[in-house]
Amino acid sequence: MADLRREEISRPNRRSRPGWPTLLLLLAVCYAVAALGSVAAAGSGETYRALDRPSWAPPGWLFGPVWTVLYGTIAVAAWLALRGDGDSGSGDSGRTGRVPAMVWWSVQLALNLAWTPLFFAAGAYGWAFADICLLLLALAVTIVAFARRRRAAALLLLPYAAWVTYAAALNLSIWLLNA
């Protein structure tokens, strides 16, 4: 009887794992961030075209499709991290590490949200660059925290990290070219 009780305690409760409603909520949060960013970026196409940009800057039309996909992966990554199926090799399939992982996910999402009004609405390219550097730092911590929960969750954030790194370089170049 004691062995059965010990096994029940050590095994994660599958019912406590977030299901589809949680995924839908995370998608709604991420796409709300996107919507708020688009409100703050009203007229961003004209602003972007008017800026001195490096030769390697992407066309303005590319940002919408890229961010649409990335926000979806950001939400799915959070959902997988919350589920914590333990494919990380750490054995962390329960609740351990869930709160710190989601705090860092929230921090990076808030920094993501702050960038658009800084860059487009305020034209504060230096402050936007500082924000995106903090975003990269928070994203790196999020990836590590997610990897401890579920490796697939961390891997889903890698394209986002690559795009934000590229965006940081672009932000810096625009700041320097338009100072």
C-alpha positions, 0 to 999 in steps of 0.5 A, spaced: 500 500 500 505 504 501 509 503 494 502 504 491 501 511 495 508 513 493 507 512 486 501 516 486 505 522 489 511 521 484 507 521 478 504 527 475 497 528 475 495 528 468 488 532 469 492 538 472 496 539 465 493 545 461 488 543 456 486 546 449 482 552 453 489 554 456 492 554 449 486 558 446 487 563 452 495 563 450 493 564 443 488 570 445 494 573 449 499 573 444 494 575 438 492 581 443 499 583 444 500 583 436 493 587 436 495 592 441 502 593 437 498 594 431 494 600 434 501 603 436 504 602 429 498 606 426 502 609 420 508 604 421 509 603 413 510 610 411 514 611 417 518 605 415 519 607 408 521 614 410 527 611 414 534 611 412 535 603 412 541 598 411 541 595 405 539 588 408 532 591 411 526 587 409 521 590 405 515 592 410 510 587 408 514 581 411 513 583 418 506 582 418 506 575 416 512 573 420 509 576 426 503 572 425 506 566 425 511 567 431 506 569 436 502 563 434 509 559 436 510 563 442 503 561 445 504 554 443 511 554 446 508 557 453 502 551 453 507 546 452 512 549 457 505 549 462 504 541 460 511 540 462 511 533 459 518 532 461 522 530 455 527 535 457 531 530 460 530 533 467 524 529 469 520 536 471 514 533 468 510 536 474 509 543 477 516 545 478 519 550 474 512 552 472 511 559 475 518 562 473 518 559 466 511 563 465 514 569 469 519 570 464 515 568 458 510 574 461 516 579 462 519 577 454 512 578 452 511 585 455 518 587 453 515 585 446 509 589 447 513 595 449 518 595 443 512 598 437 510 604 441 517 606 443 520 605 435 514 607 431 509 611 436 515 615 439 520 615 434 525 613 440 530 608 436 535 608 442 530 606 447 527 601 443 534 598 442 534 598 449 528 595 450 529 589 444 536 588 448 532 587 454 527 582 450 533 578 448 535 577 455 528 575 457 527 571 451 534 567 453 532 566 460 525 564 458 528 559 453 532 556 458 526 555 463 522 552 458 527 547 456 527 545 463 520 544 462 519 541 455 525 541 450 520 542 444 517 548 448 524 551 448 525 549 440 519 553 438 522 559 441 528 559 437 525 562 430 522 568 435 529 569 438 533 569 431 528 574 428 528 578 434 536 578 434 535 580 427 530 586 429 535 588 434 541 589 429 536 592 424 533 597 430 541 599 431 542 600 424 536 605 423 538 608 430 545 610 427 542 611 420 537 616 423 540 619 429 
